């Protein structure tokens, strides 16, 4: 899919089957769950906050199955893969950065995203290969544009997201080697106001720049929204032809990465 092609699942899509979306209660995960549900899939949404999941269920009805659980727990991943037999995984769960200078972190704070984002992606990716998911299945891992450029106020966030991108590429190679027929791709969204991670980043970089948050957002130029990114991720996930293994998501559309 090129940056100039549609990034919205077509109206009246006949997509069928079950998708599991982690971190589905808010932000990009929620928006992706909504887009997949509207495309015709049953979506199992996993998050720790029951209240957030119930709001998504109230909007989508029975096409959305809320599961309150810790996505970093491999037992949770194994149970849900066995129970729902999904053909699509969107691995979006992760922690919100503290957004402050690196020298103010403790090691526990700096490594937060390795314990949350990376650990969650590792367990679900490993189980996708070892279960395995059915041929023709797709696993989409949500990395970050910070994986390409770093993020000096976000502790270990950028390095963790880069590792998720590497992990997804490794899994794609193993799927090919074993003839599993499972597609693995990573998506790298930009700093996005309106998402938990994006709002934290905006606040941290605004303080660092000595400007109000609204002015910092204006300086960013064109920005995307969680809803638009959710539509893009859903469209990529439902596209049967995936040549690249990663896409940088920009306000003008997805850009394939080598």
C-alpha positions as CSV (number, residue, x, y, z in Angstrom):
1,X,0.0,0.0,0.0
2,X,1.4,3.4,-1.0
3,X,1.1,6.6,0.9
4,X,-1.4,7.8,-1.7
5,X,-3.8,4.9,-1.4
6,X,-6.9,4.9,0.8
7,X,-6.1,4.2,4.5
8,X,-9.7,3.7,5.6
9,X,-11.4,0.2,5.5
10,X,-14.0,0.4,2.8
11,X,-17.6,1.0,3.9
12,X,-19.5,-2.3,3.9
13,X,-16.4,-4.3,4.2
14,X,-17.0,-8.1,4.3
15,X,-14.0,-8.8,6.5
16,X,-14.9,-11.7,8.8
17,X,-13.3,-13.6,11.7
18,X,-11.9,-12.4,15.0
19,X,-9.2,-9.9,15.9
20,X,-7.5,-9.4,19.2
21,X,-6.4,-5.8,20.0
22,X,-4.3,-5.2,23.1
23,X,-4.4,-1.8,24.7
24,X,-7.9,-1.4,23.2
25,X,-9.4,0.9,25.9
26,X,-8.1,4.2,24.6
27,X,-6.1,6.1,22.1
28,X,-4.8,4.3,19.0
29,X,-5.8,0.9,20.3
30,X,-9.3,1.9,20.8
31,X,-9.5,3.6,17.4
32,X,-8.1,0.5,15.7
33,X,-10.7,-1.7,17.5
34,X,-13.5,0.6,16.3
35,X,-12.2,0.5,12.7
36,X,-11.9,-3.3,12.7
37,X,-15.3,-3.7,14.2
38,X,-16.9,-1.5,11.6
39,X,-15.1,-3.5,8.9
40,X,-17.0,-6.6,10.0
41,X,-14.7,-8.3,12.5
42,X,-15.5,-9.5,16.0
43,X,-12.9,-7.6,18.1
44,X,-11.6,-8.9,21.4
45,X,-10.3,-5.9,23.2
46,X,-7.7,-6.4,26.0
47,X,-6.8,-3.7,28.6
48,X,-6.4,-3.3,32.3
49,X,-9.1,-0.6,32.7
50,X,-12.5,-2.2,32.8
51,X,-14.2,1.2,32.6
52,X,-12.5,2.2,29.4
53,X,-13.4,-1.2,27.8
54,X,-17.0,-0.9,28.8
55,X,-17.2,2.5,27.0
56,X,-15.9,0.9,23.8
57,X,-18.4,-2.0,24.2
58,X,-21.3,0.5,24.7
59,X,-20.3,2.1,21.4
60,X,-19.8,-1.1,19.3
61,X,-22.1,-3.6,21.0
62,X,-21.6,-7.3,20.8
63,X,-19.0,-7.0,18.0
64,X,-16.6,-5.9,20.7
65,X,-15.7,-8.4,23.5
66,X,-14.0,-6.6,26.4
67,X,-11.4,-8.5,28.4
68,X,-9.9,-6.9,31.5
69,X,-6.5,-8.4,31.8
70,X,-2.7,-7.7,31.8
71,X,-1.5,-8.1,28.3
72,X,2.1,-8.6,29.5
73,X,1.0,-11.9,31.2
74,X,1.9,-14.8,28.9
75,X,-0.9,-16.9,30.5
76,X,-3.4,-14.3,29.3
77,X,-2.1,-14.4,25.8
78,X,-2.1,-18.2,25.7
79,X,-5.7,-18.4,27.1
80,X,-7.1,-15.8,24.7
81,X,-5.4,-17.2,21.6
82,X,-6.8,-20.6,22.5
83,X,-10.3,-19.3,23.3
84,X,-10.9,-17.0,20.4
85,X,-8.6,-18.4,17.6
86,X,-8.0,-15.0,16.0
87,X,-6.7,-14.4,12.5
88,X,-5.5,-10.9,13.4
89,X,-3.5,-9.6,16.3
90,X,-2.9,-5.9,16.9
91,X,-0.2,-5.6,19.6
92,X,-0.7,-2.1,20.9
93,X,-0.5,-2.3,24.7
94,X,2.2,-0.3,26.4
95,X,3.0,2.2,29.1
96,X,2.8,6.0,29.0
97,X,6.3,7.6,29.2
98,X,7.1,9.8,32.2
99,X,8.3,12.5,29.7
100,X,11.2,14.1,31.5
101,X,15.0,14.4,31.0
102,X,17.0,11.2,31.1
103,X,19.1,12.1,34.2
104,X,15.9,12.3,36.3
105,X,15.0,8.7,35.7
106,X,15.7,5.8,38.0
107,X,16.6,2.5,36.2
108,X,13.1,1.1,37.1
109,X,11.5,4.1,35.4
110,X,13.8,4.0,32.4
111,X,13.2,0.3,31.8
112,X,9.4,0.6,32.2
113,X,8.8,0.1,28.4
114,X,10.9,-3.0,28.3
115,X,8.8,-4.5,31.1
116,X,5.5,-3.4,29.5
117,X,5.7,-2.7,25.7
118,X,8.5,-5.2,24.8
119,X,7.5,-8.0,27.2
120,X,3.9,-7.9,25.9
121,X,5.0,-7.9,22.2
122,X,7.5,-10.7,22.9
123,X,5.0,-13.1,24.6
124,X,2.2,-12.6,22.0
125,X,4.6,-12.8,19.0
126,X,6.3,-16.0,20.4
127,X,2.9,-17.6,20.9
128,X,1.7,-16.6,17.4
129,X,4.6,-18.6,16.1
130,X,4.4,-21.6,18.4
131,X,0.6,-22.0,18.7
132,X,0.7,-21.3,15.7
133,X,-1.9,-18.9,14.3
134,X,-3.7,-20.3,11.2
135,X,-2.1,-19.7,7.7
136,X,-3.2,-16.3,6.4
137,X,-3.2,-14.7,9.8
138,X,-1.7,-11.3,10.4
139,X,0.1,-9.8,13.4
140,X,0.5,-6.0,13.5
141,X,2.9,-4.7,16.2
142,X,2.6,-1.0,17.1
143,X,6.1,0.5,17.4
144,X,6.7,4.3,17.2
145,X,8.3,6.9,15.0
146,X,10.5,7.4,18.0
147,X,12.2,4.1,17.1
148,X,13.7,5.9,14.1
149,X,14.8,9.2,15.8
150,X,14.9,8.6,19.5
151,X,13.0,10.6,22.1
152,X,15.2,12.4,24.7
153,X,12.4,12.9,27.3
154,X,10.9,9.4,27.1
155,X,13.5,7.3,28.9
156,X,13.7,3.8,27.4
157,X,10.6,4.3,25.2
158,X,12.3,4.8,21.9
159,X,14.8,1.9,22.4
160,X,11.9,-0.4,23.4
161,X,9.9,0.5,20.4
162,X,12.9,-0.1,18.1
163,X,13.2,-3.6,19.7
164,X,9.5,-4.3,18.9
165,X,10.2,-3.4,15.3
166,X,13.2,-5.8,15.2
167,X,11.2,-8.5,17.0
168,X,8.4,-8.3,14.4
169,X,10.9,-8.6,11.6
170,X,12.5,-11.6,13.2
171,X,9.1,-13.2,13.6
172,X,8.4,-12.6,9.9
173,X,11.6,-14.4,8.9
174,X,10.7,-17.4,11.2
175,X,7.2,-17.6,9.7
176,X,8.8,-17.7,6.2
177,X,11.4,-20.3,7.2
178,X,8.7,-22.6,8.7
179,X,6.2,-22.0,6.0
180,X,3.6,-20.9,8.5
181,X,1.9,-18.3,6.3
182,X,1.6,-15.7,9.0
183,X,2.2,-12.1,8.1
184,X,4.1,-9.9,10.6
185,X,4.4,-6.2,10.2
186,X,5.2,-3.2,12.4
187,X,3.6,0.3,12.2
188,X,5.4,3.4,13.5
189,X,2.9,6.2,14.4
190,X,4.1,9.7,15.0
191,X,3.7,11.8,18.1
192,X,-0.1,12.1,18.2
193,X,-2.0,14.5,20.5
194,X,-5.1,12.9,21.9
195,X,-3.5,9.6,22.7
196,X,-2.0,8.8,26.1
197,X,1.5,8.5,24.9
198,X,1.1,11.5,22.6
199,X,-0.3,13.8,25.3
200,X,2.6,12.8,27.6
201,X,5.1,13.6,24.9
202,X,3.5,16.9,24.0
203,X,3.5,17.9,27.7
204,X,7.2,16.9,28.2
205,X,8.5,18.6,25.0
206,X,6.5,21.7,25.6
207,X,8.1,22.1,29.0
208,X,11.5,21.3,27.5
209,X,10.9,24.0,24.8
210,X,9.5,26.5,27.3
211,X,6.3,27.0,25.4
212,X,2.6,26.3,26.0
213,X,1.4,22.9,24.8
214,X,-0.9,24.5,22.2
215,X,2.1,26.3,20.7
216,X,4.2,23.2,20.7
217,X,1.5,21.3,18.8
218,X,1.3,24.1,16.3
219,X,5.0,23.9,15.8
220,X,4.7,20.2,14.8
221,X,2.8,21.2,11.7
222,X,0.3,18.7,10.3
223,X,-0.5,16.0,12.9
224,X,-2.6,12.9,12.7
225,X,-5.3,11.8,15.2
226,X,-5.9,8.5,17.0
227,X,-9.0,7.9,14.8
228,X,-7.1,8.4,11.6
229,X,-4.3,6.2,12.7
230,X,-6.7,3.5,13.8
231,X,-8.3,3.5,10.3
232,X,-4.8,3.3,8.7
233,X,-3.7,0.4,10.9
234,X,-7.0,-1.5,10.2
235,X,-6.6,-0.9,6.5
236,X,-3.0,-2.2,6.5
237,X,-4.0,-5.2,8.7
238,X,-6.8,-6.2,6.3
239,X,-4.7,-5.7,3.1
240,X,-3.7,-9.2,1.9
241,X,-0.6,-7.9,0.1
242,X,2.2,-6.9,2.4
243,X,5.6,-6.5,0.7
244,X,7.3,-4.3,3.3
245,X,7.4,-5.5,6.9
246,X,7.0,-2.0,8.4
247,X,5.3,1.3,7.7
248,X,6.0,4.7,9.1
249,X,2.6,6.3,9.7
250,X,2.4,10.0,8.7
251,X,-0.4,12.5,8.5
252,X,-0.5,12.0,4.7
253,X,-0.6,8.2,4.9
254,X,1.6,5.1,5.5
255,X,5.2,5.1,4.1
256,X,6.8,1.7,3.5
257,X,10.1,1.1,5.4
258,X,12.9,-1.2,4.2
